[in-house]
């Protein structure tokens, strides 16, 4: 069991939420976060419980959840993606929590509609699949790491997208997400004071302008992020952050580069927008 926050023992306003899965629990957590986001003001502490892939582990997980419920005095919420019937039934038998079975909510109706039974097999959504698709993902990750932060101009013609923006605007995490989730070769390039003095994109990007997408960010948020890295520096000062973001956005407008602000958007939202705006056809099986 992994935890990201410690549950409050006495607060009636904080619910304890568990993400339970026979695999990584990433799917359970992602779906659950989307649902919980609809309840404004809800505060919750989170536990991830991955690889619950035997009956004994299912029982043990249920009992641990029960213990937390007793300690907090509030019934925990559980989002489960346990697929195998035996695992799910064992878990449900022993768990004294509010359990939402994410997969089983869809599998039953689909079985009735399609007229065929599902496999109810553990770990199906995380199989590698065909080797070619797996290799493309690895190639994209290697490419993205090699072209992070403008390390090299070689091979920019191979990029599916080139992200530009001021330092610490979210280029690297977005590039890696695109590579890991969609097999997209994503280079990223920082905009620096010399670029603002010239008022145009870095020369190396001119021939690839159709692949360029910009990330901006609010000066206040940028200053906060940079102060964590280099506190009380000119680099992190609000005045400098205001200058850099203003110049970067004006350059993007002049150059006709589409861009968005990463200030209040998740990596998933940013990536989806990039794919849409640049009309990049990602492998639909990559982001499962």
C-alpha positions in Angstrom: 0.0 0.0 0.0 1.4 3.4 -1.0 0.1 6.7 0.5 0.4 10.3 -0.7 -1.3 11.9 2.2 -1.7 10.9 5.8 -5.4 10.6 6.7 -6.7 12.9 9.4 -7.8 11.0 12.4 -10.4 13.5 13.6 -11.6 15.7 10.8 -15.2 15.1 9.6 -14.4 17.0 6.4 -11.7 14.7 5.1 -12.6 11.4 3.5 -10.1 8.6 3.1 -10.0 7.2 -0.5 -8.4 4.0 -1.6 -7.6 3.1 -5.2 -7.5 -0.7 -5.4 -6.3 -2.7 -8.4 -4.9 -6.0 -9.6 -2.3 -4.0 -11.5 -0.8 -0.6 -11.1 -3.9 1.2 -9.7 -3.2 4.1 -12.2 -6.5 3.5 -14.0 -8.5 3.4 -10.8 -6.8 6.6 -9.5 -7.3 8.5 -12.8 -11.0 7.6 -13.1 -11.6 8.3 -9.4 -9.9 11.7 -9.5 -12.2 12.7 -12.4 -15.2 11.7 -10.4 -14.1 13.3 -7.1 -13.3 16.5 -8.9 -17.0 17.0 -9.4 -17.5 17.5 -5.6 -16.2 21.0 -5.0 -14.6 21.5 -1.6 -14.2 17.8 -0.9 -11.0 17.1 1.0 -9.6 13.6 0.9 -6.4 11.6 1.8 -5.4 9.0 -0.7 -4.1 5.5 -0.6 -3.0 3.5 -3.6 -3.2 -0.3 -3.3 -1.7 -1.9 -6.4 -1.1 -5.5 -7.4 -3.9 -7.0 -5.4 -3.8 -10.1 -7.6 -4.5 -13.0 -5.2 -7.3 -13.9 -2.9 -5.1 -13.5 0.2 -4.0 -10.1 -0.9 -7.6 -9.1 -1.6 -8.6 -10.1 2.0 -5.5 -8.4 3.5 -6.3 -5.2 1.6 -9.9 -5.2 2.8 -8.8 -5.6 6.4 -6.3 -2.8 6.1 -9.0 -0.5 4.8 -11.3 -1.5 7.7 -8.6 -0.6 10.1 -8.3 2.9 8.7 -12.1 3.3 8.8 -12.0 2.4 12.5 -9.2 4.9 13.2 -10.8 7.8 11.4 -14.4 7.0 12.4 -15.6 7.6 8.9 -16.3 5.0 6.2 -13.6 5.0 3.6 -14.3 5.4 -0.1 -12.9 2.7 -2.4 -12.5 2.8 -6.2 -11.7 -0.7 -7.4 -10.6 -2.0 -10.7 -10.4 -5.7 -9.6 -11.5 -7.7 -12.6 -11.4 -11.4 -11.6 -14.6 -12.4 -9.9 -12.9 -14.3 -7.1 -10.7 -11.3 -6.2 -13.6 -8.9 -6.3 -16.0 -11.1 -4.3 -13.4 -11.8 -1.6 -12.5 -8.1 -1.3 -16.2 -7.1 -1.1 -17.0 -9.8 1.4 -14.4 -8.5 3.9 -14.4 -4.7 3.1 -16.5 -2.4 5.3 -16.3 0.6 3.0 -18.2 2.3 0.3 -16.9 0.4 -2.7 -17.3 1.5 -6.3 -16.3 -1.2 -8.8 -15.2 0.8 -11.9 -14.7 -2.1 -14.3 -17.6 -4.2 -13.2 -20.0 -1.3 -13.6 -19.3 -1.5 -17.4 -18.4 -5.2 -17.9 -21.8 -6.6 -17.0 -23.9 -4.3 -19.2 -21.4 -4.8 -22.1 -21.6 -8.6 -21.7 -25.4 -8.4 -22.1 -25.2 -6.0 -25.0 -22.5 -7.9 -26.9 -23.9 -11.4 -26.0 -20.4 -12.7 -25.0 -18.7 -13.1 -21.7 -15.6 -11.1 -20.8 -12.3 -12.7 -19.9 -12.3 -11.3 -16.3 -8.5 -11.6 -16.5 -6.1 -9.8 -14.3 -3.9 -7.1 -15.8 -5.4 -7.1 -19.3 -5.3 -3.3 -19.7 -1.5 -3.3 -19.0 -0.3 -5.9 -21.4 2.5 -4.7 -23.7 0.6 -5.7 -26.8 2.5 -6.0 -30.1 6.2 -5.5 -30.1 6.2 -2.8 -32.8 3.9 -0.5 -30.7 6.1 -1.1 -27.6 9.2 -0.3 -29.6 7.7 3.0 -30.9 7.0 4.1 -27.4 10.6 3.4 -26.2 12.0 5.2 -29.3 9.8 8.2 -28.5 10.9 8.3 -24.9 14.6 8.1 -25.9 14.1 10.8 -28.5 12.4 13.1 -26.1 15.1 12.7 -23.4 17.8 13.4 -26.0 16.0 16.6 -27.2 15.0 17.9 -23.8 15.7 21.6 -23.1 17.3 22.2 -26.5 20.2 19.8 -25.9 20.6 19.2 -29.6 19.3 20.5 -32.9 20.1 17.3 -34.7 17.0 15.3 -35.7 14.4 18.0 -35.2 13.0 16.9 -38.6 12.0 13.7 -36.8 10.0 15.4 -34.1 6.2 15.1 -34.0 6.0 18.3 -31.9 8.5 20.9 -30.6 7.4 22.7 -27.5 8.7 26.2 -26.8 8.4 28.4 -23.8 10.2 30.1 -21.0 12.2 28.1 -18.5 9.9 26.2 -16.0 6.7 26.6 -18.0 6.0 22.8 -18.1 7.8 21.8 -21.4 9.7 18.8 -20.0 6.9 17.0 -18.2 4.5 17.6 -21.1 7.1 16.2 -23.6 7.6 13.1 -21.5 3.9 12.5 -21.1 3.4 12.7 -24.8 6.2 10.2 -25.4 5.2 7.8 -22.7 1.4 7.8 -23.2 1.2 8.3 -27.0 4.6 7.4 -28.5 5.0 11.0 -29.7 8.5 12.2 -30.4 8.5 15.5 -28.6 11.4 17.9 -28.5 11.4 21.0 -26.3 13.2 24.3 -26.6 13.6 27.1 -24.0 13.1 30.7 -25.0 15.9 32.8 -23.5 16.7 36.5 -23.3 18.7 36.4 -26.5 15.6 35.2 -28.3 13.6 38.1 -26.9 16.2 40.6 -28.0 16.0 39.3 -31.6 12.2 39.1 -31.4 12.0 35.9 -33.4 12.1 32.1 -32.8 15.5 30.5 -32.4 16.9 30.0 -35.9 17.0 26.2 -35.5 13.2 26.1 -35.3 12.4 28.2 -38.3 12.3 25.3 -40.7 10.0 23.3 -38.3 7.5 26.0 -37.4 4.6 23.8 -38.4 5.5 21.5 -35.5 6.0 24.2 -32.9 3.6 24.6 -30.0 4.1 27.2 -27.2 3.5 26.9 -23.5 3.1 30.0 -21.4 2.4 30.5 -17.7 1.3 33.3 -15.3 4.2 35.4 -14.1 3.1 34.8 -10.5 3.1 31.0 -10.8 6.4 31.1 -12.7 8.0 33.2 -10.0 6.8 30.8 -7.3 8.2 27.8 -9.2 11.6 29.4 -10.0 12.0 30.6 -6.4 11.8 26.9 -5.3 14.8 26.3 -7.6 16.8 29.5 -7.2 15.3 31.6 -4.4 15.7 35.4 -4.3 17.4 35.5 -7.8 16.8 37.8 -10.7 15.8 34.7 -12.6 12.9 34.1 -10.1 11.9 37.7 -9.5 8.3 38.6 -10.4 9.5 41.5 -12.6 11.7 39.2 -14.7 9.0 36.6 -14.9 6.6 39.2 -16.1 9.1 40.4 -18.8 9.8 36.9 -20.0 6.2 35.7 -20.3 5.1 38.9 -22.0 7.9 38.7 -24.5 7.4 35.0 -25.2 3.7 35.4 -25.8 4.2 38.4 -28.1 6.7 36.4 -30.1 4.3 33.5 -30.4 1.6 35.9 -31.6 3.9 37.4 -34.2 5.2 34.0 -35.4 1.7 32.5 -35.6 2.6 29.8 -33.0 -0.4 28.3 -31.2 0.1 28.3 -27.4 -1.7 27.9 -24.2 -1.1 28.7 -20.5 -0.1 25.8 -18.3 -1.0 27.7 -15.2 -4.1 25.8 -14.2 -4.1 23.0 -16.7 -3.1 19.4 -16.1 -0.5 17.6 -18.3 -3.3 15.5 -19.7 -5.3 18.6 -20.8 -2.2 20.3 -22.2 -1.3 17.1 -24.2 -4.8 16.6 -25.5 -4.9 20.2 -26.7 -1.5 19.9 -28.5 -2.6 16.7 -30.3 -5.8 18.5 -31.4 -4.3 21.8 -32.5 -1.4 20.2 -34.4 -3.6 17.4 -35.8 -1.2 14.8 -34.6 -2.7 11.3 -35.0 -1.5 9.4 -31.9 -1.8 5.6 -31.7 -5.2 5.1 -30.0 -3.8 2.1 -28.1 -0.9 4.0 -26.6 -2.7 6.0 -24.0 -4.7 3.1 -22.5 
